C-alpha cells in the first residue's frame, strides 16, 4: 500500500516536511552587528551619530554625516567560551574563528546649487556580519529518569506500524526515503527507532502504541553540539542632508543565511530490565536562505552639540531551505549475545522551501558631541520577537508553531551606551550594552550584558582602529524538542577583537 501511495504522491511532490521549532525562528531574528572597530568599541551606540560605515545598519541617515567619500574594511577574531552543566557534570569548551566581518563605502555628492538647502546626498553599500554561528560544546551526565527511547516513542505513538517500517525486500535507504516523502519527518523518526530495535509495538494495545526497549534509569548520556556559518547583511543606502541639520536615509537590505549544525548523542546503560544497552544518534542540518528588509531613519542636530536619531527596521522576509541527514546505531542483548544494529539511510532529505518573517525594530538615539574633544551616545531599541511567523500561516504545522512563538517569546528592549575621547590624533573609546531576553521565561534564556574598549589613530586621510568587546549570556539548550527534552545549562562568554582600516576616497 505504501509503494502504491508513493507512486501517486511522488508525481506531485517529493518534498519533505521538517519539524521547525521556536529556536529556529529566534536564531534568524536576533542580530548582533559586529561592525567596524569604532562601532564595536562604543558597543554599537551610533543611532544619532553616523559617520561610520556600520552606523548605516543602525540608522540609514548616518551615511549623510560623512563630509567626504569614505570606505572601510574590518577583520575580526571571535571567540566563544562555554561552561556546560548537565545533571551536575560540568564541561568547558572554547572555539575561535577569524573572519572578514565588515566592508563598505559611502560616496558623497555635494550640491553645487548654493541656494538649495539640500546640500548633499550619499550613496553607499555596507556589508556586515549580523550573526556568527560558530560554536562547539559537549554536555554529559547521568540522567536518572529520561532516555533517548522516549524521543522515538513520542514520535511513533499514533502511527500504524506499516507506516514506520520497511517492506519485505526493501532497503533501509529506500524505506527511509519513501517514508519521508509520503508521511514526513515524524514517521522517519519513528522508523529509525523501530528499525533500530529501540521501540516496539505494545502487544497489549493496538499496533499504533509503542513502548521503549530502554528501561531502568541511570542512563549515561553524552551530547556533542557543533555549528558553523553566518547571517550576513548587505545594505544599499541612500541618504541626504538639509542645511547640515536634518539627515534622512533609506536602506534596502539583502540578507544571507548559511548555517550548518551537527549533533551526536550517545547513551549507555547496564540495566537488567533494558534490552538495548547503547545508542548512537547523529543529526546533521544544512540551512541556506536569503531575505529582504528595509530601513528608514533620520538624525536631527538640535544644537551643535545635541543630536537625536530615530530609525525603523522592517521585518525581514526570508525564504529558507533545509537539508538533513541522520544516522542511528544501537546495541542490544539477544539470546545472551550483544547484537549491533546500524540504521544508516545514507539519504539527504531536501525539504520544501518555506518562509520566515522576523520581527521589526524601532531605535531611538541621543548623542552629545563635545566639539573635537569627544562624545557620548545612547541607543534604545524595542523588538517584538513574538511577532515572528513561519509561512504559509495556513499550514497546520506552522500555525501551531506560530502559536508557540507567540506564547513563548516576548517584546525585548536593548540599550547601548558609548563614549569617545580624543587627544590629538588618538581616540579612546568605551561602551556598554544590554539586551533583554526574547523569552517570557528569562530563566530559560537569559539577558545579555557586554562591555567594550577601543583605540584609534587618525593619519589624516586614513584611520586605523582597534576594538575589544566581551559579553555574556546564560541559557538552556534542550537536547530534543520532544521526548528527551532535558536541557543543558550553558554559560557563554563571547570575546571579539576587531581591526579596521578606514580611508577617504
C-alpha positions, 0 to 999 in steps of 0.5 A: 500500500505504501509503494502504491501511495508513493507512486501517486504522491511522488508525481506531485511532490517529493518534498519533505516536511521538517519539524521547525521549532521556536529556536529556529525562528529566534536564531534568524531574528536576533542580530548582533552587528559586529561592525567596524572597530569604532562601532564595536568599541562604543558597543554599537551606540551610533543611532544619532551619530553616523559617520561610520560605515556600520552606523548605516545598519543602525540608522540609514541617515548616518551615511549623510554625516560623512563630509567626504567619500569614505570606505572601510574594511574590518577583520575580526577574531571571535571567540566563544567560551562555554561552561556546560552543566548537565545533571551536575557534570560540568564541561568547558569548551572554547572555539575561535574563528577569524573572519572578514566581518565588515566592508563598505563605502559611502560616496558623497555628492555635494550640491553645487546649487548654493541656494538649495538647502539640500546640500548633499546626498550619499550613496553607499553599500555596507556589508556586515556580519549580523550573526556568527554561528560558530560554536562547539560544546559537549554536555554529559551526565547521568540522567536518572529518569529520561532516555533517548527511547522516549524521543522515538516513542513520542514520535511513533505513538499514533502511527500504524506500524506499516507506516514506520517500517520497511517492506519485505525486500526493501532497503533501509535507504529506500524505506527511509526515503519513501517514508519521508516523502509520503508521511514526513519527518515524524514517521522517519523518526519513528522508523529509525527507532523501530528499525533500530530495535529501540521501540516496539509495538505494545502487544497489549494495545493496538499496533499504533502504541509503542513502548521503549526497549530502554528501561531502568534509569541511570542512563549515561548520556553524552551530547556533542553540539557543533555549528558553523556559518553566518547571517550576513547583511548587505545594505544599499543606502541612500541618504541626504542632508538639509542645511547640515541639520536634518539627515534622512536615509533609506536602506534596502537590505539583502540578507544571507543565511548559511548555517550548518549544525551537527549533533551526536548523542550517545547513551549507555546503560547496564540495566537488567530490565533494558534490552538495548544497552547503547545508542548512537544518534547523529543529526546533521542540518544544512540551512541556506536562505536569503531575505529582504528588509528595509530601513528608514531613519533620520538624525536631527542636530538640535544644537551643535552639540545635541543630536537625536536619531530615530530609525525603523527596521522592517521585518525581514522576509526570508525564504529558507531551505533545509537539508538533513541527514541522520544516522542511528546505531544501537546495541542490544542483548539477544539470546545472551549475545550483544547484537549491533544494529546500524540504521544508516539511510545514507539519504539527504532529505531536501525539504520544501522551501518555506518562509520566515518573517522576523520581527521589526525594530524601532531605535531611538538615539541621543548623542552629545558631541563635545566639539573635537574633544569627544562624545557620548551616545545612547541607543534604545531599541524595542523588538517584538520577537513574538511577532515572528511567523513561519509561512504559509500561516495556513499550514497546520504545522506552522500555525501551531508553531506560530502559536508557540512563538507567540506564547513563548517569546516576548517584546525585548528592549536593548540599550547601548551606551558609548563614549569617545575621547580624543587627544590629538590624533588618538581616540579612546573609546568605551561602551556598554550594552544590554539586551533583554531576553526574547523569552517570557521565561528569562530563566530559560534564556537569559539577558545579555550584558557586554562591555567594550574598549577601543583605540584609534589613530587618525593619519589624516586621510586614513584611520586605523582602529582597534576594538575589544568587546566581551559579553555574556549570556546564560541559557538552556539548550534542550537536547530534543524538542520532544521526548528527551527534552532535558536541557543543558545549562550553558554559560557563554562568554563571547570575546571579539577583537576587531581591526579596521582600516578606514580611508577617504576616497 
